[in-house]
Structure formats: structure tokens, C-alpha cells
Amino acid sequence: MRKFIVEFGLGADFHGQDVTNAAKKAVKDAISRSCLCGLEEVAGIRDLEKQVFIKATVSVSRPEAVDAAAVAAALPVGTAEVFVVKGGLTVDGLNIPALGDNGKSIEAAIAAVEVYIAD
């Protein structure tokens, strides 16, 4: 496997205190800044599902509460593996139950997305 790209992203769940949602947003933020057209044109990849491996490391305040499979499903191609570590950020927000709040914190996540290609 050869590393092709590394990108970082930030995600936040403003209502609901859901660290999985924050992690998914962080991963989507990271991949939204990357156009991997070089996978086909430079690396000669023909099967994105079989030849691309994605490692996503996500830091959140409550890693045990993250649904890693849901975060992996946010990645559009390849085989994905998600590692969740302690970090992220929790700050005070507003408690608006109609928006799904069950507290008043905002959960923020940081993601590093690494794309590898098979030799």
C-alpha cells in the first residue's frame, strides 16, 4: 500500500450532542477538499472499491459513543477503517429540545483522512 493523500477536517454537532454526527461531518469536511482524479490518471487505479483503502482517525470527546461503521459509511469509495481517539472539543451551547438537544453542549470532532492505494 502506498499513501496517496492526507487531509484534515472539522465537524460539529450543534444540537443533539451526537459525537457520531460530529465525526461524520469531520470526515466529510476532509474529503470535500480533495479531488482524487490522480487515482485514475496518475496511479492507474481502475477499481476504486478494491484498490483504494481509507484510514480515518477521528478525535471526539466521547470516543466510546461513536458508531465507527456510520462514520466509515460517510466515505464514498474504497475500503474504509475508522479509528476513534479521545480529543475533540465540547463547549457550551443552547439547549433547544425542539432541535434535538438533551443538554446544552456543542460537540466538535477533528478527522485525519488518509487514502492509500494498493500496489
N, CA, C and O of each residue as an XYZ file, in Angstrom:
476
protein
N       0.842     -1.182      0.000
C       0.000      0.000      0.000
C       0.887      1.245      0.000
O       1.889      1.322      0.710
N       0.484      2.209     -0.815
C       1.185      3.490     -0.871
C       0.224      4.604     -0.471
O      -0.920      4.645     -0.924
N       0.707      5.510      0.388
C      -0.144      6.631      0.813
C      -0.241      7.627     -0.333
O       0.767      8.048     -0.899
N      -1.469      7.995     -0.661
C      -1.732      8.898     -1.776
C      -2.002     10.325     -1.302
O      -1.520     11.282     -1.908
N      -2.770     10.468     -0.223
C      -3.120     11.808      0.254
C      -3.500     11.746      1.735
O      -3.955     10.714      2.228
N      -3.307     12.860      2.432
C      -3.792     13.046      3.802
C      -4.521     14.386      3.825
O      -4.010     15.388      3.324
N      -5.703     14.396      4.403
C      -6.463     15.634      4.511
C      -7.116     15.676      5.886
O      -7.407     14.632      6.471
N      -7.348     16.884      6.405
C      -7.946     17.067      7.717
C      -9.288     17.755      7.595
O      -9.520     18.529      6.666
N     -10.175     17.467      8.542
C     -11.486     18.094      8.536
C     -12.002     18.338      9.940
O     -11.527     17.734     10.903
N     -12.971     19.221     10.049
C     -13.600     19.585     11.313
C     -15.101     19.421     11.163
O     -15.676     19.794     10.141
N     -15.730     18.864     12.181
C     -17.177     18.719     12.179
C     -17.734     19.025     13.554
O     -17.075     18.788     14.566
N     -18.950     19.552     13.590
C     -19.579     19.869     14.871
C     -21.046     19.483     14.846
O     -21.715     19.603     13.820
N     -21.539     19.019     15.986
C     -22.964     18.787     16.167
C     -23.441     19.852     17.148
O     -23.171     19.782     18.347
N     -24.154     20.838     16.614
C     -24.587     21.973     17.425
C     -25.771     21.637     18.318
O     -25.950     22.252     19.369
N     -26.587     20.658     17.906
C     -27.754     20.252     18.690
C     -27.804     18.737     18.697
O     -27.631     18.102     17.656
N     -28.034     18.166     19.838
C     -28.149     16.724     19.949
C     -26.986     16.068     20.660
O     -27.091     14.921     21.095
N     -25.878     16.777     20.784
C     -24.706     16.278     21.491
C     -24.255     14.912     20.947
O     -23.852     14.038     21.714
N     -24.326     14.741     19.638
C     -24.043     13.457     18.990
C     -22.633     13.449     18.416
O     -22.372     14.084     17.393
N     -21.716     12.725     19.076
C     -20.326     12.686     18.616
C     -20.189     11.923     17.292
O     -19.253     12.184     16.536
N     -21.095     10.991     16.998
C     -21.050     10.306     15.697
C     -21.352     11.294     14.578
O     -20.671     11.292     13.552
N     -22.361     12.134     14.761
C     -22.668     13.147     13.744
C     -21.508     14.107     13.556
O     -21.180     14.470     12.426
N     -20.885     14.520     14.645
C     -19.724     15.414     14.546
C     -18.595     14.723     13.797
O     -17.937     15.349     12.966
N     -18.358     13.441     14.074
C     -17.293     12.690     13.396
C     -17.586     12.538     11.909
O     -16.684     12.696     11.087
N     -18.826     12.235     11.551
C     -19.190     12.113     10.131
C     -18.985     13.440      9.403
O     -18.486     13.462      8.278
N     -19.365     14.533     10.038
C     -19.168     15.851      9.429
C     -17.684     16.157      9.255
O     -17.293     16.751      8.250
N     -16.852     15.760     10.215
C     -15.407     15.998     10.114
C     -14.810     15.217      8.948
O     -13.980     15.745      8.208
N     -15.225     13.970      8.780
C     -14.734     13.150      7.664
C     -15.206     13.732      6.331
O     -14.426     13.822      5.383
N     -16.466     14.124      6.258
C     -16.988     14.720      5.022
C     -16.292     16.043      4.704
O     -16.045     16.352      3.539
N     -15.976     16.824      5.744
C     -15.248     18.079      5.540
C     -13.876     17.800      4.939
O     -13.444     18.495      4.019
N     -13.195     16.788      5.456
C     -11.866     16.448      4.934
C     -11.939     16.029      3.467
O     -11.144     16.496      2.652
N     -12.873     15.166      3.130
C     -12.917     14.677      1.743
C     -13.482     15.706      0.777
O     -13.284     15.594     -0.433
N     -14.190     16.717      1.301
C     -14.756     17.730      0.409
C     -13.687     18.638     -0.184
O     -13.954     19.344     -1.157
N     -12.488     18.636      0.379
C     -11.399     19.470     -0.136
C     -10.428     18.686     -1.001
O      -9.373     19.201     -1.370
N     -10.767     17.457     -1.326
C      -9.844     16.620     -2.088
C     -10.523     16.095     -3.354
O     -11.614     15.529     -3.298
N      -9.876     16.286     -4.467
C     -10.316     15.689     -5.722
C      -9.243     14.659     -6.087
O      -8.115     15.019     -6.421
N      -9.598     13.414     -6.022
C      -8.614     12.347     -6.209
C      -8.563     11.852     -7.653
O      -8.430     10.653     -7.896
N      -8.669     12.777     -8.614
C      -8.629     12.378    -10.019
C      -7.306     11.698    -10.367
O      -7.242     10.931    -11.328
N      -6.270     11.965     -9.612
C      -4.980     11.328     -9.848
C      -4.988      9.834     -9.590
O      -4.098      9.121    -10.053
N      -5.983      9.347     -8.854
C      -6.072      7.902     -8.628
C      -6.157      7.161     -9.952
O      -5.487      6.146    -10.143
N      -6.970      7.658    -10.857
C      -7.104      7.011    -12.168
C      -6.000      7.463    -13.122
O      -5.348      6.633    -13.755
N      -5.791      8.774    -13.224
C      -4.893      9.311    -14.226
C      -3.410      9.093    -13.927
O      -2.630      8.831    -14.843
N      -3.017      9.195    -12.671
C      -1.610      9.070    -12.318
C      -1.281      7.671    -11.805
O      -0.303      7.053    -12.225
N      -2.119      7.181    -10.886
C      -1.833      5.884    -10.259
C      -2.371      4.702    -11.053
O      -2.022      3.556    -10.770
N      -3.216      4.969    -12.040
C      -3.739      3.886    -12.872
C      -4.768      2.999    -12.191
O      -4.956      1.853    -12.598
N      -5.435      3.504    -11.168
C      -6.457      2.730    -10.458
C      -7.680      2.565    -11.365
O      -8.164      3.534    -11.949
N      -8.163      1.349    -11.473
C      -9.341      1.074    -12.303
C     -10.542      0.636    -11.471
O     -11.683      0.773    -11.912
N     -10.297      0.111    -10.277
C     -11.375     -0.350     -9.411
C     -11.229      0.332     -8.055
O     -10.478     -0.125     -7.194
N     -11.954      1.426     -7.881
C     -11.831      2.229     -6.660
C     -12.217      1.450     -5.406
O     -11.668      1.692     -4.331
N     -13.146      0.528     -5.535
C     -13.579     -0.230     -4.361
C     -12.523     -1.229     -3.901
O     -12.356     -1.446     -2.701
N     -11.818     -1.830     -4.834
C     -10.843     -2.871     -4.476
C      -9.426     -2.355     -4.307
O      -8.630     -2.984     -3.610
N      -9.086     -1.232     -4.920
C      -7.712     -0.771     -4.918
C      -7.459      0.435     -4.015
O      -6.319      0.884     -3.895
N      -8.509      0.965     -3.380
C      -8.372      2.138     -2.527
C      -8.716      1.751     -1.088
O      -9.747      1.130     -0.827
N      -7.835      2.129     -0.160
C      -8.046      1.902      1.264
C      -8.007      3.255      1.958
O      -7.097      4.052      1.727
N      -8.991      3.512      2.806
C      -9.067      4.790      3.510
C      -8.991      4.542      5.011
O      -9.744      3.743      5.569
N      -8.070      5.242      5.643
C      -7.945      5.203      7.101
C      -8.378      6.570      7.624
O      -7.775      7.591      7.296
N      -9.420      6.575      8.433
C      -9.896      7.822      9.030
C      -9.674      7.750     10.531
O     -10.165      6.838     11.196
N      -8.937      8.711     11.060
C      -8.744      8.826     12.500
C      -9.528     10.043     12.950
O      -9.314     11.151     12.458
N     -10.439      9.829     13.890
C     -11.328     10.892     14.338
C     -11.176     11.074     15.841
O     -11.202     10.103     16.597
N     -11.017     12.321     16.270
C     -10.926     12.597     17.707
C     -12.208     13.288     18.162
O     -12.662     14.262     17.560
N     -12.774     12.757     19.239
C     -14.000     13.298     19.822
C     -13.888     13.227     21.341
O     -13.017     12.543     21.878
N     -14.766     13.934     22.017
C     -14.720     13.968     23.481
C     -15.134     12.641     24.112
O     -14.657     12.289     25.192
N     -16.024     11.901     23.440
C     -16.500     10.618     23.963
C     -16.329      9.530     22.902
O     -17.304      9.149     22.254
N     -15.115      9.026     22.716
C     -14.869      8.046     21.648
C     -15.715      6.787     21.767
O     -16.055      6.182     20.751
N     -16.057      6.385     22.964
C     -16.846      5.165     23.157
C     -18.266      5.299     22.611
O     -18.944      4.293     22.404
N     -18.722      6.530     22.375
C     -20.079      6.767     21.892
C     -20.163      6.870     20.368
O     -21.254      7.073     19.836
N     -19.051      6.737     19.655
C     -19.046      6.883     18.199
C     -19.388      5.557     17.529
O     -18.860      4.506     17.893
N     -20.271      5.624     16.554
C     -20.593      4.483     15.703
C     -19.613      4.523     14.525
O     -19.855      5.207     13.530
N     -18.516      3.788     14.648
C     -17.452      3.828     13.631
C     -17.952      3.366     12.270
O     -17.497      3.879     11.248
N     -18.881      2.408     12.230
C     -19.427      1.939     10.953
C     -20.190      3.060     10.242
O     -20.123      3.174      9.018
N     -20.909      3.879     10.996
C     -21.631      5.009     10.397
C     -20.656      6.042      9.847
O     -20.914      6.644      8.805
N     -19.542      6.253     10.533
C     -18.527      7.187     10.040
C     -17.890      6.624      8.769
O     -17.691      7.361      7.803
N     -17.569      5.332      8.756
C     -16.979      4.701      7.568
C     -17.922      4.804      6.374
O     -17.473      4.973      5.240
N     -19.223      4.703      6.622
C     -20.208      4.781      5.535
C     -20.246      6.167      4.890
O     -20.763      6.317      3.782
N     -19.706      7.176      5.570
C     -19.665      8.531      5.014
C     -18.569      8.684      3.958
O     -18.520      9.694      3.256
N     -17.690      7.684      3.846
C     -16.609      7.735      2.856
C     -17.110      7.090      1.561
O     -17.591      5.957      1.591
N     -17.007      7.786      0.431
C     -17.702      7.367     -0.787
C     -17.077      6.221     -1.589
O     -17.775      5.577     -2.371
N     -15.799      5.957     -1.417
C     -15.156      4.904     -2.215
C     -14.197      4.108     -1.346
O     -13.823      4.528     -0.251
N     -13.810      2.951     -1.859
C     -12.772      2.166     -1.217
C     -13.230      1.414      0.014
O     -14.403      1.427      0.388
N     -12.268      0.765      0.624
C     -12.467      0.077      1.890
C     -12.019      1.023      2.988
O     -10.901      1.538      2.956
N     -12.889      1.252      3.957
C     -12.593      2.241      4.998
C     -12.436      1.581      6.353
O     -13.132      0.623      6.690
N     -11.497      2.123      7.123
C     -11.323      1.731      8.510
C     -11.279      3.009      9.331
O     -10.570      3.956      8.987
N     -12.042      3.031     10.420
C     -12.154      4.229     11.247
C     -11.573      3.940     12.628
O     -11.916      2.951     13.275
N     -10.691      4.830     13.057
C     -10.105      4.771     14.391
C     -10.609      5.987     15.150
O     -10.514      7.113     14.663
N     -11.143      5.759     16.336
C     -11.691      6.856     17.130
C     -10.826      7.017     18.376
O     -10.570      6.059     19.106
N     -10.381      8.259     18.599
C      -9.499      8.548     19.727
C     -10.076      9.683     20.565
O     -10.938     10.437     20.112
N      -9.585      9.786     21.782
C     -10.026     10.841     22.691
C      -9.453     12.182     22.241
O      -8.261     12.294     21.955
N     -10.304     13.184     22.182
C      -9.878     14.514     21.780
C     -11.101     15.358     21.500
O     -12.036     15.401     22.298
N     -11.088     16.025     20.365
C     -12.232     16.852     20.021
C     -12.394     18.002     20.982
O     -11.436     18.454     21.608
N     -13.632     18.471     21.090
C     -13.904     19.626     21.928
C     -15.381     19.646     22.275
O     -16.229     19.365     21.428
N     -15.682     19.974     23.504
C     -17.056     20.182     23.954
C     -17.141     21.586     24.524
O     -16.357     21.957     25.397
N     -18.101     22.374     24.025
C     -18.288     23.735     24.534
C     -19.769     23.959     24.817
O     -20.629     23.244     24.302
N     -20.048     24.952     25.636
C     -21.442     25.288     25.948
C     -22.145     25.851     24.727
O     -21.579     26.625     23.956
N     -23.397     25.438     24.574
C     -24.259     25.956     23.521
C     -25.604     26.305     24.115
O     -25.695     26.736     25.265
N     -26.648     26.116     23.328
C     -28.011     26.364     23.784
C     -28.742     25.042     23.903
O     -28.479     24.116     23.135
N     -29.645     24.943     24.843
C     -30.480     23.756     24.991
C     -31.843     24.076     24.385
O     -32.662     24.759     25.000
N     -32.075     23.572     23.168
C     -33.349     23.785     22.479
C     -33.902     22.395     22.150
O     -33.567     21.830     21.108
N     -34.736     21.843     23.019
C     -35.239     20.483     22.827
C     -35.893     20.252     21.462
O     -35.803     19.145     20.930
N     -36.535     21.240     20.892
C     -37.170     21.075     19.582
C     -36.153     20.784     18.480
O     -36.518     20.275     17.420
N     -34.881     21.102     18.722
C     -33.824     20.830     17.751
C     -33.056     19.548     18.078
O     -32.048     19.246     17.440
N     -33.536     18.793     19.078
C     -32.906     17.529     19.417
C     -31.956     17.582     20.582
O     -31.317     16.581     20.901
N     -31.846     18.728     21.227
C     -30.924     18.852     22.354
C     -31.399     18.040     23.550
O     -32.592     17.986     23.849
N     -30.448     17.412     24.223
C     -30.718     16.793     25.517
C     -29.702     17.322     26.535
O     -29.415     16.683     27.547
N     -29.196     18.450     26.248
C     -28.207     19.144     27.062
C     -27.896     20.437     26.345
O     -28.614     20.827     25.425
N     -26.836     21.104     26.755
C     -26.540     22.368     26.071
C     -25.117     22.432     25.525
O     -24.565     23.518     25.348
N     -24.521     21.265     25.258
C     -23.160     21.302     24.733
C     -23.141     21.189     23.211
O     -24.073     20.680     22.589
N     -22.053     21.681     22.639
C     -21.743     21.509     21.219
C     -20.552     20.564     21.161
O     -19.551     20.779     21.845
N     -20.659     19.522     20.348
C     -19.581     18.546     20.202
C     -18.830     18.803     18.901
O     -19.437     18.896     17.834
N     -17.519     18.916     18.992
C     -16.687     19.122     17.806
C     -15.727     17.949     17.651
O     -15.221     17.408     18.635
N     -15.484     17.564     16.393
C     -14.587     16.452     16.080
C     -13.557     16.916     15.056
O     -13.821     17.807     14.249
N     -12.391     16.302     15.102
C     -11.333     16.534     14.115
C     -11.036     15.192     13.463
O     -10.951     14.167     14.139
N     -10.881     15.208     12.144
C     -10.590     13.963     11.426
C      -9.352     14.125     10.557
O      -9.121     15.177      9.961
N      -8.564     13.061     10.501
C      -7.474     12.946      9.535
C      -7.861     11.782      8.632
O      -8.073     10.667      9.109
N      -7.954     12.037      7.330
C      -8.338     11.014      6.370
C      -7.119     10.735      5.492
O      -6.597     11.629      4.826
N      -6.681      9.479      5.505
C      -5.536      9.048      4.714
C      -6.023      8.093      3.638
O      -6.750      7.143      3.928
N      -5.627      8.342      2.402
C      -6.018      7.478      1.284
C      -4.785      6.736      0.811
O      -3.759      7.335      0.490
N      -4.908      5.407      0.775
C      -3.833      4.520      0.316
C      -4.291      3.821     -0.950
O      -5.483      3.588     -1.150
N      -3.325      3.485     -1.808
C      -3.652      2.710     -2.993
C      -2.853      1.408     -2.957
O      -1.708      1.358     -2.507
N      -3.504      0.371     -3.446
C      -2.866     -0.949     -3.473
C      -1.845     -0.985     -4.587
O      -2.064     -0.435     -5.666
N      -0.732     -1.634     -4.319
C       0.323     -1.778     -5.334
C      -0.107     -2.762     -6.402
O       0.644     -3.019     -7.343
